Amino acid sequence: MSTAVASRGPAGVGAADPAGSRWLRRLRFFAAVLRQRQTFAIGYAIVAVVIVTALLAPWIVPYGPMVADPTVYLLPPGRGHLLGTDGTGMDILSRVLYAPRVDLAIAGIGTLVSASIGSCIGAIVGYYEGQRSWRRAVSASVMRSADVLQAFPVFVFAIALVAVFGQSVRSIVVAIAFVNAPIYLRLMRTQVLSIRRLRYVEAAYVAGASDLSILARHVIPNAMAPVLAQLSVNIGWAVLLTAGLSFVGAGVVAPTPEWGSMIAMGFQNVVTGQWWPSVFPGIALGVTVFGFALVGASVEVLADPVRRRILSGSLG
């Protein structure tokens, strides 16, 4: 019995080691990619700083983000207020650091909803397209509906949706999800159309697997690379859309700390020389969108097996 236990002991360790070493190899490969592609590292650093700032904002802001002090009206950047104050006496640094909690929450939820809905519909449409006449008609109808949605200017369409559903955070989330869903629908449909003809998908079908099982286990996981890349890009774009809606008065209601509303509140003071209420939120917004764009570019490379294999060969 002791011999059996001894033999099982090394086997158990050996079975556990490959999983651990596999994750370690992936981590080393990711670190090597970041060293070779420093722009990717910059993107991840920006996104990490923004997310950590959003999480820790209640404990790191020097003043309340919605506390107005009329005695420090439009105070320029200085020791007491590092980024100055706005037209109501609120500290700009506190509001800039607090704004990601609002912008990232709205953008993240709206983008995830749009990606989930668009990807599921796109996978079904791509998998069943061309199989039977009625399925081909349904696929064509869905794609023409997506064409109609994408024919409208995105920002104008988002404003119209907010006007219909009312000005609230929920309305902004719905607007982001609605205008982004056709993008994921098209991406997933294109991927599924090529993947469904591959040998392993045909083998699963011959083996008797159901359509749902084939989609869930073989098709969708291998079609997710462009969707994941687009997801990161769209989060940054959704942050920009949220700020744009707030800037025109159709988004987050002031004085909630949000970059777009802060730019709108301080825009009128730029003409008279008080540039800081608008410039600092604008810088934060631009850097955040840039960071998510870089992360999206890296995900597109890392999630694609062919490009990952090429990159692995270049790393030696």
Summary of the structure (lengths in Angstrom):
residues: 316
radius of gyration: 24.7
end to end distance: 46.4
largest distance: 87.9
contacts: 1042
relative contact order: 0.13
helix: 79%
strand: 1%
